Amino acid sequence: MLGAIGLAIFLGLHRIGARALWFDETYSFAVGKLEGAHLIKAVTRGDPSMGLYYLILHFWLHLGDSEATIRTLSVIFGVASIPLIFFVGKELFDEQVGMVAAVLLAVNSFFVEQSQEARGYSLALMLVTLSTLLFIHAVRRGGKGRWVLYALVSVLAVLAHAFSLFILIAHAGATLVFRASRARRLRLMLIAAGVLLAGALAAAPVLKLAIGDERWTWIHLPARSTIAQELGGLFGQQGWLLVGYLFLICIGAALFVQCLVNKEEGDKDWSYALALAMFFVPVVGSILGSFIIPMFVLRYLTIALPGLILSVAVGVTRSGARWVSIGVFVTVLALSAVSLNRFYEDPPAYKDGPWRNASTFFLSKVHDGDTVLFDSLATAVLFNYYYRSLPDVPPRLEFPFLPPVLNDGSSLLAPGLGAKAALEEKPLPRRVWVLLGGVPGAKGRFPPEGMGQRYRPGPVAAAFQSARMQLFLKEKPPKDHHRKSSPAQAEAKSS
């Protein structure tokens, strides 16, 4: 297990600061930098889906705010998941399954990707894995203390990300096949249902925001081709690895059916059912739920990784003779290494934010006293993060009516930030920069109305992926082309 932990640390920290922050990560940074009531308001009203992560990040940022420092918090949560999944595998099956699961999780490229992102997905992964371990202990050994601890960790998992509710549903559903007396099984189901209800109450603010809120309109009902492509990300976007994973999951499913048919002693069927449910319930639930509220997003399914990895680990260790299992394990590791190399060399384009390069270019063109307008506060946050960290002393800029803090996440996509104020200034600013961030959900007409009559495009325009900038110069007042009338003309005109 120590080897798997060391591997997770190395892979999590490798090139962790190579990519620039993208919009979601900068949003985390902006919220984490808030203080007191502003922080609470942004967590409860802006994005409560991972409010627990923002609260922890707030204190973590006292250590620094470089890309690597911000992301290292997620690496810690990811690494903590390795021993947890080992103990889950050991408790459900045996130590061999636990060890294989720990190694496979450490080398899963999707796991590494989420562990290197300044978001709360690795925190949710850690908490649902811990919740599962506590659930197993409570079911098998009983005790009020174990159930209370399970309930508390489960609620924290939901506060880390609302999709953790799917894992609680999987827990409750797995009790249906637990070998016990009818009375005990009913009691287990009622307790699991009670914990699920507590988790649903914790997720209520998220569900309230998700219904009819414009910030969620970027999530669409997935097409069948999109679903297959997205789910491939869980397996590392590597064709043969995907085939291998699916084959090994089928072995676990076949063993589950065999236990049910043969009515074997013990609770092996429950172990198989729990591992499979923890993978299939989030995946199928998010797809079906999207017909009500679109919610199918790959990174939200990070919490399905424990179920996926456990099911694959069972398939590896139960695939035949020992030498066959070793061969299968080595093959999966080799394919995972290919997937990891692809992730490091060619990460998703949208996750390599453009503002690091855009800010450097902007510094070479901007003048003291220039006015800067943004298409949204989100773009302003992205720009400011990199602009303030440039090695040279940046020129003094004007940000008309730019809010000093993010009071409410709903204002993050407010269109035309500062535009109206700039166009109403007396006198009008001579040079105005318009910066467009390409942030999902940002809307509104930009450049704003009225700018075309007062400004003309300047000599500088540039684009860096989704980031665009344009310099506008104030139009000179029109010259009086009428010739001055002669005294005789003026006298004739007056008569």
Secondary structure, 3 states (H helix, E strand, C coil): CHHHHHHHHHHHHCCCCCCCCCHHHHHHHHHHCCCHHHHHHHHHHHCHHHHHHHHHHHHHHHHCCCHHHHHHHHHHHHHHHHHHHHHHHHHHCCHHHHHHHHHHHHCCHHHHHHHCCCCCHHHHHHHHHHHHHHHHHHHHHCCHHHHHHHHHHHHHHHHHCCCHHHHHHHHHHHHHHCCCCHHHHHHHHHHHHHHHHHHHHHCHHHHHHHCCCHHHCCCCCCCHHHHHHHHHHHHCCCHHHHHHHHHHHHHHHHHHHHHHHHCCCCCHHHHHHHHHHHHHHHHHHHHHHCCCCCCCCHHHHHHHHHHHHHHHHHHHHCCCCHHHHHHHHHHHHHHHHHHHHHHHHCCCHHHCCCHHHHHHHHHHHCCCCCEEEECCHHHHHHHHHHHCCCCCCCCCCECCCCCCCCCCHHHHHCCCECHHHHHCCCCCCCEEEEEECCCCCCCCCCCCCCHHHHEEEEEEEEEECCEEEEEEEECCCCCCCCCCCCHHHHHHHHC
